Amino acid sequence: MFDCDNFFTISKTAKIIGVQSHVLRFWEKKFSTINPKKSLTGRRYYSSNDVKTLLMIKKLLYEEGYTIKGAVNFIDKKINHKTNEIYKSSNEKLIRAINLLQDGSNIIKRNLS
C-alpha cells in the first residue's frame, strides 16, 4: 500500500484543477501519463506529479485551444523528450565510468608487468 498523506483524492484534485471529477476520470482514459493510485476499495489518489500534468492538460485544452488528440501528442512528445534526455545523461555517465575502469585496468596491467 502507499502513503495517502502524499496524495490527493479525486474530489480534492478536481477542486485544485478547477474541473469536475468526471472530467478527471475522462482525462485518465485519454492521457496515459495520468495514472492515479487506487486503494483496495478503488478510491483514486493523485500524486503531485499527476496534479502538475493535469494542470498542463487543462491549460492546453482550455486556454491554448488544443484538441484532446493534440494535447495527448504534445504531452507524449514532451515526456519522450524528457526521457531521452535522462537516457542520454545516464549513457554519458556510464561511458565515463567504463572509460575510467578501462584506464584503471590498464594501469594495473602495466604495474604488474
Residue frames as a rotation matrix with the C-alpha (Angstrom) as fourth column:
MET 1
0.581 0.814 0.000 0.00
0.814 -0.581 0.000 0.00
0.000 0.000 -1.000 0.00
PHE 2
-0.313 -0.658 0.685 1.08
0.628 -0.684 -0.370 3.62
0.712 0.315 0.628 -0.40
ASP 3
-0.634 -0.006 -0.774 1.09
0.676 -0.491 -0.550 6.61
-0.377 -0.871 0.315 1.93
CYS 4
0.170 0.838 0.518 -2.17
0.959 -0.262 0.110 8.51
0.228 0.478 -0.848 1.27
ASP 5
0.434 -0.009 -0.901 -0.79
0.539 -0.799 0.268 11.61
-0.722 -0.602 -0.342 3.02
ASN 6
-0.537 -0.730 -0.422 1.29
0.025 -0.514 0.857 12.49
-0.843 0.450 0.294 -0.08
PHE 7
-0.850 0.325 0.416 -1.66
0.499 0.241 0.832 12.07
0.170 0.915 -0.367 -2.46
PHE 8
-0.746 0.651 -0.138 -4.92
-0.577 -0.736 -0.354 13.87
-0.332 -0.185 0.925 -3.21
THR 9
-0.316 0.743 0.591 -8.38
0.425 0.667 -0.612 12.33
-0.848 0.057 -0.526 -3.53
ILE 10
-0.507 0.180 0.843 -10.26
0.848 -0.071 0.525 12.84
0.154 0.981 -0.117 -6.78
SER 11
0.613 0.789 0.039 -12.53
0.764 -0.605 0.223 15.46
0.200 -0.107 -0.974 -5.19
LYS 12
0.495 -0.529 -0.689 -9.57
0.266 -0.663 0.700 17.42
-0.827 -0.530 -0.188 -3.80
THR 13
-0.577 -0.736 0.355 -7.73
0.528 -0.005 0.849 17.12
-0.623 0.677 0.392 -7.12
ALA 14
-0.071 0.651 0.756 -10.81
0.955 -0.174 0.239 18.28
0.287 0.739 -0.609 -9.04
LYS 15
0.832 0.365 -0.417 -11.02
0.508 -0.805 0.309 21.31
-0.223 -0.468 -0.855 -6.77
ILE 16
0.036 -0.916 -0.399 -7.30
0.244 -0.379 0.893 22.10
-0.969 -0.130 0.210 -7.28
ILE 17
-0.713 -0.333 0.617 -7.58
0.627 0.091 0.774 21.75
-0.314 0.939 0.144 -11.07
GLY 18
-0.609 0.562 -0.560 -10.91
-0.424 -0.827 -0.370 23.54
-0.671 0.012 0.742 -11.28
VAL 19
-0.508 0.498 -0.703 -12.86
-0.644 0.323 0.694 20.85
0.573 0.805 0.156 -13.09
GLN 20
0.455 0.724 0.518 -15.41
-0.890 0.394 0.231 18.25
-0.036 -0.566 0.824 -12.03
SER 21
-0.095 -0.512 0.854 -14.41
-0.552 0.741 0.383 14.73
-0.829 -0.434 -0.353 -11.02
HIS 22
0.623 0.382 0.683 -15.89
0.273 0.711 -0.648 13.14
-0.733 0.590 0.338 -14.15
VAL 23
0.880 -0.394 -0.264 -13.54
-0.445 -0.491 -0.749 15.29
0.165 0.777 -0.608 -16.27
LEU 24
-0.029 -0.930 0.366 -10.55
-0.962 0.126 0.243 13.83
-0.272 -0.345 -0.898 -14.42
ARG 25
0.053 0.114 0.992 -11.84
-0.093 0.990 -0.109 10.30
-0.994 -0.086 0.063 -14.97
PHE 26
0.945 0.292 0.145 -12.28
0.133 0.059 -0.989 11.08
-0.297 0.955 0.017 -18.69
TRP 27
0.585 -0.790 -0.183 -8.78
-0.789 -0.502 -0.354 12.54
0.188 0.352 -0.917 -18.95
GLU 28
-0.024 -0.569 0.822 -7.37
-0.644 0.638 0.423 9.40
-0.765 -0.519 -0.382 -17.26
LYS 29
0.502 0.318 0.805 -8.73
0.303 0.806 -0.508 7.38
-0.810 0.499 0.308 -20.18
LYS 30
0.987 -0.031 0.157 -7.23
0.135 -0.361 -0.923 9.71
0.085 0.932 -0.352 -22.79
PHE 31
0.426 -0.872 0.240 -3.86
-0.721 -0.487 -0.493 10.57
0.547 0.037 -0.836 -21.23
SER 32
0.601 -0.221 -0.768 -1.68
0.303 0.952 -0.036 7.58
0.739 -0.211 0.640 -20.33
THR 33
-0.480 -0.848 0.223 0.50
0.146 -0.328 -0.934 9.83
0.865 -0.416 0.281 -18.17
ILE 34
-0.211 0.497 0.842 -2.34
-0.918 -0.396 0.004 10.27
0.335 -0.772 0.540 -15.68
ASN 35
-0.086 0.072 -0.994 -2.21
0.033 0.997 0.070 7.21
0.996 -0.027 -0.088 -13.51
PRO 36
0.062 0.126 0.990 -3.66
-0.903 -0.416 0.109 7.73
0.426 -0.901 0.087 -10.04
LYS 37
-0.941 -0.305 -0.145 -3.05
-0.186 0.827 -0.531 5.11
0.282 -0.473 -0.835 -7.40
LYS 38
0.075 0.997 -0.023 -6.12
-0.547 0.061 0.835 3.22
0.834 -0.050 0.550 -6.34
SER 39
-0.445 -0.127 0.887 -6.90
-0.877 0.261 -0.403 1.94
-0.180 -0.957 -0.227 -2.88
LEU 40
-0.977 0.086 0.195 -8.23
0.091 0.996 0.021 -1.55
-0.193 0.039 -0.981 -2.33
THR 41
-0.150 0.986 -0.071 -11.72
0.465 0.007 -0.885 -0.05
-0.872 -0.166 -0.460 -2.44
GLY 42
0.024 0.102 0.995 -11.00
0.999 -0.024 -0.022 1.63
0.022 0.995 -0.102 -5.80
ARG 43
0.849 0.258 -0.462 -10.66
0.334 -0.938 0.091 5.17
-0.410 -0.232 -0.882 -4.48
ARG 44
0.512 -0.648 0.564 -8.33
0.631 -0.161 -0.759 7.28
0.582 0.745 0.326 -6.63
TYR 45
0.666 -0.422 -0.615 -5.31
0.343 -0.558 0.755 9.10
-0.662 -0.714 -0.227 -5.21
TYR 46
0.826 -0.329 0.457 -3.43
0.350 -0.337 -0.874 11.58
0.441 0.882 -0.163 -7.39
SER 47
0.098 -0.889 -0.448 0.25
0.960 -0.035 0.279 12.40
-0.264 -0.457 0.849 -6.85
SER 48
0.272 -0.089 -0.958 1.66
0.057 -0.992 0.108 15.92
-0.961 -0.084 -0.265 -7.07
ASN 49
-0.824 -0.562 -0.070 3.11
-0.074 -0.016 0.997 14.95
-0.561 0.827 -0.029 -10.49
ASP 50
-0.442 0.768 0.464 -0.38
0.897 0.395 0.201 13.93
-0.029 0.505 -0.863 -11.61
VAL 51
0.447 0.621 -0.643 -1.68
0.630 -0.729 -0.267 17.32
-0.635 -0.286 -0.718 -10.45
LYS 52
-0.262 -0.626 -0.734 1.07
-0.201 -0.709 0.676 19.14
-0.944 0.324 0.060 -12.42
THR 53
-0.944 -0.081 0.320 0.23
0.264 0.393 0.881 17.15
-0.197 0.916 -0.349 -15.54
LEU 54
-0.088 0.992 0.095 -3.50
0.985 0.101 -0.140 17.75
-0.148 0.081 -0.986 -15.06
LEU 55
0.314 0.139 -0.939 -2.88
0.233 -0.970 -0.066 21.49
-0.920 -0.198 -0.337 -14.76
MET 56
-0.700 -0.621 -0.354 -0.89
-0.248 -0.254 0.935 21.36
-0.670 0.742 0.024 -18.00
ILE 57
-0.728 0.508 0.461 -3.70
0.685 0.572 0.452 19.42
-0.034 0.644 -0.764 -19.70
LYS 58
0.273 0.875 -0.400 -6.26
0.816 -0.431 -0.386 21.96
-0.510 -0.221 -0.831 -18.55
LYS 59
-0.005 -0.358 -0.934 -4.11
-0.157 -0.922 0.354 24.82
-0.988 0.149 -0.052 -19.85
LEU 60
-0.920 -0.382 0.086 -3.60
-0.002 0.224 0.975 23.11
-0.392 0.897 -0.207 -23.22
LEU 61
-0.533 0.784 0.319 -7.30
0.843 0.459 0.279 22.35
0.072 0.418 -0.906 -23.63
TYR 62
0.368 0.837 -0.404 -8.98
0.891 -0.442 -0.102 25.37
-0.264 -0.323 -0.909 -22.08
GLU 63
0.428 -0.257 -0.867 -6.51
0.041 -0.952 0.302 28.21
-0.903 -0.165 -0.397 -22.67
GLU 64
-0.497 -0.775 -0.390 -4.44
-0.401 -0.194 0.896 27.22
-0.770 0.601 -0.214 -25.69
GLY 65
0.245 0.783 -0.572 -7.24
-0.873 -0.078 -0.481 25.60
-0.421 0.617 0.664 -27.68
TYR 66
-0.798 -0.550 -0.245 -5.70
-0.602 0.736 0.308 22.16
0.011 0.393 -0.919 -28.18
THR 67
0.367 0.805 -0.466 -7.91
-0.682 0.573 0.455 19.23
0.633 0.151 0.759 -29.05
ILE 68
0.776 -0.082 0.625 -7.68
-0.451 0.621 0.641 16.14
-0.441 -0.780 0.445 -26.84
LYS 69
0.834 -0.452 0.317 -5.61
0.551 0.723 -0.416 14.41
-0.041 0.521 0.852 -29.52
GLY 70
0.470 -0.660 0.587 -3.34
0.058 -0.640 -0.766 17.45
0.881 0.394 -0.262 -29.90
ALA 71
0.466 -0.253 0.848 -2.81
-0.854 -0.380 0.355 17.69
0.232 -0.890 -0.393 -26.15
VAL 72
0.883 -0.152 0.445 -2.05
-0.026 0.929 0.368 13.95
-0.469 -0.337 0.816 -25.93
ASN 73
0.680 -0.645 0.348 0.55
0.613 0.241 -0.752 14.32
0.402 0.725 0.560 -28.69
PHE 74
0.422 -0.504 0.754 2.06
-0.382 -0.853 -0.357 17.41
0.822 -0.137 -0.552 -27.05
ILE 75
0.578 -0.153 0.801 2.40
-0.799 0.092 0.594 15.71
-0.165 -0.984 -0.069 -23.67
ASP 76
0.893 -0.260 0.367 3.70
0.281 0.960 -0.004 12.45
-0.351 0.106 0.930 -25.16
LYS 77
0.581 -0.700 0.416 6.32
0.377 -0.222 -0.899 14.39
0.721 0.679 0.135 -27.13
LYS 78
0.394 -0.398 0.828 7.34
-0.702 -0.712 -0.007 16.32
0.593 -0.579 -0.560 -24.02
ILE 79
0.722 -0.075 0.688 7.64
-0.520 0.596 0.611 13.14
-0.456 -0.799 0.391 -21.96
ASN 80
0.856 -0.423 0.296 9.60
0.516 0.729 -0.450 11.35
-0.025 0.538 0.843 -24.69
HIS 81
0.463 -0.700 0.544 11.99
-0.041 -0.630 -0.775 14.31
0.885 0.337 -0.321 -24.91
LYS 82
0.430 -0.253 0.867 12.48
-0.888 -0.293 0.355 14.30
0.164 -0.922 -0.350 -21.14
THR 83
0.855 -0.072 0.514 13.01
-0.105 0.946 0.307 10.51
-0.508 -0.316 0.801 -21.14
ASN 84
0.755 -0.599 0.268 15.56
0.493 0.249 -0.833 10.79
0.432 0.761 0.484 -23.96
GLU 85
0.359 -0.622 0.696 17.46
-0.514 -0.754 -0.408 13.46
0.779 -0.211 -0.591 -22.02
ILE 86
0.585 -0.100 0.805 17.56
-0.751 0.308 0.584 11.20
-0.307 -0.946 0.105 -18.96
TYR 87
0.884 -0.245 0.399 18.83
0.325 0.934 -0.147 8.25
-0.337 0.260 0.905 -21.03
LYS 88
0.636 -0.669 0.383 21.41
0.204 -0.333 -0.921 10.45
0.744 0.664 -0.075 -22.76
SER 89
0.348 -0.477 0.807 22.71
-0.830 -0.557 0.029 11.71
0.436 -0.680 -0.589 -19.42
SER 90
0.691 -0.039 0.722 22.79
-0.459 0.747 0.480 8.19
-0.558 -0.663 0.498 -17.99
ASN 91
0.893 -0.356 0.275 24.62
0.448 0.643 -0.621 6.86
0.044 0.678 0.734 -21.05
GLU 92
0.483 -0.736 0.474 27.24
-0.240 -0.632 -0.737 9.61
0.842 0.242 -0.482 -20.82
LYS 93
0.349 -0.317 0.882 27.86
-0.937 -0.084 0.340 8.77
-0.034 -0.945 -0.326 -17.17
LEU 94
0.827 0.008 0.562 28.06
-0.076 0.992 0.098 5.07
-0.557 -0.124 0.821 -17.96
ILE 95
0.796 -0.568 0.209 30.58
0.342 0.137 -0.930 5.68
0.499 0.812 0.303 -20.77
ARG 96
0.308 -0.693 0.652 32.73
-0.680 -0.639 -0.359 7.80
0.665 -0.333 -0.668 -18.43
ALA 97
0.492 -0.075 0.868 32.63
-0.757 0.456 0.468 5.06
-0.431 -0.887 0.167 -15.78
ILE 98
0.926 -0.151 0.346 33.59
0.278 0.893 -0.354 2.38
-0.255 0.424 0.869 -18.32
ASN 99
0.612 -0.732 0.299 36.48
0.031 -0.356 -0.934 4.53
0.791 0.581 -0.195 -19.57
LEU 100
0.270 -0.495 0.826 37.71
-0.922 -0.380 0.074 5.05
0.278 -0.781 -0.559 -16.00
LEU 101
0.693 0.027 0.720 37.54
-0.370 0.871 0.324 1.31
-0.618 -0.491 0.614 -15.34
GLN 102
0.892 -0.389 0.231 39.46
0.416 0.503 -0.758 0.57
0.178 0.772 0.610 -18.53
ASP 103
0.415 -0.762 0.497 42.09
-0.409 -0.645 -0.646 3.18
0.813 0.065 -0.579 -17.63
GLY 104
0.350 -0.240 0.906 42.41
-0.920 0.095 0.381 1.68
-0.177 -0.966 -0.187 -14.16
SER 105
0.873 0.012 0.488 42.68
0.027 0.997 -0.073 -1.81
-0.488 0.077 0.870 -15.60
ASN 106
0.753 -0.628 0.197 45.42
0.246 -0.010 -0.969 -0.67
0.611 0.778 0.147 -17.99
ILE 107
0.280 -0.646 0.710 47.37
-0.796 -0.570 -0.204 0.96
0.537 -0.508 -0.674 -15.13
ILE 108
0.538 -0.018 0.843 47.15
-0.648 0.631 0.427 -2.24
-0.540 -0.775 0.328 -13.08
LYS 109
0.943 -0.169 0.285 48.31
0.302 0.792 -0.530 -4.35
-0.136 0.586 0.799 -16.02
ARG 110
0.553 -0.773 0.309 51.30
-0.122 -0.443 -0.888 -2.05
0.824 0.454 -0.340 -16.63
ASN 111
0.202 -0.467 0.861 52.29
-0.952 -0.301 0.060 -2.17
0.231 -0.831 -0.505 -12.97
LEU 112
0.685 0.095 0.722 52.07
-0.390 0.885 0.253 -5.96
-0.615 -0.455 0.643 -12.86
SER 113
0.948 -0.317 0.002 54.31
0.152 0.450 -0.880 -6.43
0.278 0.835 0.475 -15.91
